[in-house]
Amino acid sequence: MIEPLIALLDTLLPGDGVDWPAAGAHGLAARTATLADDVPGGGEALADVLGNLPQGFASLPQLRREEFLREIEAQDVVRFDAVVTAAYNAYYTDPDIRDIIERLTGYPNRPPQPEGYVLDPFDESLLDAVKARGPIWRAVD
């Protein structure tokens, strides 16, 4: 299963040979399989996609692999999307990939909060209508 999954990832996220590594070659097969289980129907979808790949898929040229994936996608777009979601989640949450994003964009490789976005102070008057209703529960002795 691992070789076809690596080829699948390298087809979906082939990298650019300069800054971006290909997802499969970068070692994200196991992480993708784990994340697929977190996407509704993703584990089954990944198994189906891998099961529909032709023998020798990994040795095919990139364009031919893309054609096969388009055919598989056309059969069940929703299930194929679950596989793509798992692959993208594995790729773009990988610390090395986030380092690349930081280097290329300046967006820091850290969670956006608490140091990130500046938030407007909370306007407590937004709660006035709720507070005016009074308690909506019954006191328990």
Protein Blocks (a to p, Z undefined) as FASTA:
>chain_A
ZZmmmmmmmmmmnojolmmccfklnopmmmmmmmmmmpghklmmmmmmmmmpcehklmpc
fklmmmmmmmmmmmommlmmmmmmmmmmmmmmpmklmmmmmmmnopacbdfbfklccddd
ddfklmmmmmmnopabdcdZZ
